[in-house]
Amino acid sequence: AGATSCYSTGAGTTVTASNTANCTTIDDFGGAVNQGPGSAVNSQVLNLTNVGTINGATFTVNPSACAATAASNTTPYAGSDTAGFCGKVDITIQNDTTGTPSCVYPAGAGACPALSNTYSLSTFGSGGALSLGALAAGSTDKFTVKTQIDSGATNADQGLTASVPMTWT
């Protein structure tokens, strides 16, 4: 996200046996704060690059379950809807690599639908791995992640933060 880089090798060009890295500093949702019900859509662009010399035959993103907690800067003013908040954060993910957009979540050909509570962090985090096709050596795929607090959110949802760990493979 932005100028932040994360390599599967962990630290740049040093290859590790597992060839994995945990990049907790990248916020795929764009760090939106002070969002209200039905407020402006938050867009975050992620550029994922295969810096290697071998084509990646499969490319996936596997989200874990969403968890909601009170944001550290809002206590004691945080709402109590930690069980339902993830269902009130609407999301779409679109592959914008080529001239023809392709919706990754929800899966479908063409551009993603308008944000709605049909596709939320709750449903995203419970659907398993999503196929992103292949990632050729030296190429970059550009993904646009859009989120919005659903217009059905209430005062019980204020001051909460949603988190969905994602594994890009």
ZAMARGU-4260 file (C-alpha; in steps of 0.2 Angstrom, whole numbers, plus 5000, padded with zeros to 4 digits):
<rodrens>
0) 5000/5000/5000 | 5008/5016/4995 | 5027/5015/4996 | 5026/5000/5008 | 5034/4985/5001
5) 5033/4967/5008 | 5042/4952/5000 | 5038/4934/5002 | 5056/4932/5006 | 5054/4942/5021
10) 5068/4955/5020 | 5071/4960/5001 | 5082/4948/4991 | 5087/4936/5005 | 5078/4920/5001
15) 5072/4909/5015 | 5067/4891/5016 | 5049/4895/5019 | 5048/4909/5006 | 5035/4918/5017
20) 5033/4934/5026 | 5021/4942/5038 | 5018/4960/5033 | 5007/4967/5047 | 5011/4985/5043
25) 5001/4985/5026 | 4983/4990/5028 | 4973/4983/5014 | 4958/4993/5019 | 4967/5010/5018
30) 4965/5014/5037 | 4949/5023/5035 | 4945/5033/5051 | 4930/5043/5056 | 4918/5034/5044
35) 4900/5036/5047 | 4885/5025/5041 | 4884/5028/5022 | 4899/5039/5021 | 4911/5041/5006
40) 4918/5025/4999 | 4936/5022/5004 | 4947/5015/4990 | 4964/5007/4992 | 4975/5002/4978
45) 4987/4987/4980 | 5000/4983/4968 | 5006/4965/4969 | 5022/4961/4959 | 5031/4945/4954
50) 5049/4951/4955 | 5055/4934/4951 | 5060/4926/4935 | 5047/4911/4935 | 5029/4913/4932
55) 5017/4911/4946 | 5005/4898/4940 | 4992/4901/4954 | 4989/4917/4963 | 4976/4918/4978
60) 4971/4928/4992 | 4964/4919/5007 | 4955/4930/5020 | 4953/4924/5038 | 4938/4928/5049
65) 4934/4946/5053 | 4936/4952/5071 | 4930/4968/5078 | 4937/4977/5093 | 4936/4995/5100
70) 4948/5006/5093 | 4962/5011/5105 | 4959/5030/5103 | 4940/5029/5106 | 4939/5020/5123
75) 4927/5023/5132 | 4917/5029/5118 | 4917/5013/5108 | 4901/5005/5103 | 4896/4987/5109
80) 4892/4979/5092 | 4908/4969/5091 | 4899/4953/5086 | 4889/4962/5071 | 4901/4976/5066
85) 4910/4966/5052 | 4894/4963/5043 | 4892/4982/5042 | 4908/4985/5033 | 4904/4983/5015
90) 4919/4977/5003 | 4923/4974/4985 | 4940/4969/4977 | 4943/4973/4959 | 4957/4968/4948
95) 4961/4983/4937 | 4977/4976/4929 | 4970/4976/4911 | 4959/4988/4902 | 4944/4977/4907
100) 4941/4976/4926 | 4937/4960/4934 | 4928/4958/4951 | 4938/4947/4963 | 4926/4949/4977
105) 4912/4946/4975 | 4918/4934/4961 | 4912/4939/4943 | 4916/4945/4926 | 4917/4964/4924
110) 4917/4978/4936 | 4912/4975/4954 | 4894/4979/4960 | 4890/4994/4970 | 4895/4992/4989
115) 4881/4984/4999 | 4879/4974/5015 | 4877/4958/5004 | 4896/4958/5002 | 4904/4963/5019
120) 4919/4959/5029 | 4909/4945/5037 | 4905/4936/5021 | 4923/4940/5014 | 4932/4932/5029
125) 4921/4916/5028 | 4922/4911/5010 | 4939/4903/5009 | 4953/4907/4996 | 4949/4917/4981
130) 4958/4913/4964 | 4967/4928/4956 | 4973/4918/4941 | 4992/4918/4937 | 5005/4931/4940
135) 5018/4931/4927 | 5037/4934/4931 | 5041/4953/4931 | 5022/4958/4930 | 5011/4968/4942
140) 4993/4965/4946 | 4983/4981/4952 | 4969/4978/4964 | 4957/4991/4971 | 4949/4987/4988
145) 4934/4997/4992 | 4926/4998/5009 | 4911/5008/5016 | 4902/5008/5033 | 4885/5002/5028
150) 4870/5014/5030 | 4862/5002/5043 | 4876/5005/5055 | 4870/5012/5072 | 4878/5021/5087
155) 4882/5003/5094 | 4895/5002/5079 | 4904/5018/5083 | 4922/5018/5088 | 4925/5000/5082
160) 4939/4993/5071 | 4938/4978/5059 | 4952/4967/5055 | 4954/4953/5042 | 4971/4945/5040
165) 4974/4940/5022 | 4986/4928/5015 | 4992/4932/4997 | 4999/4917/4989
</rodrens>
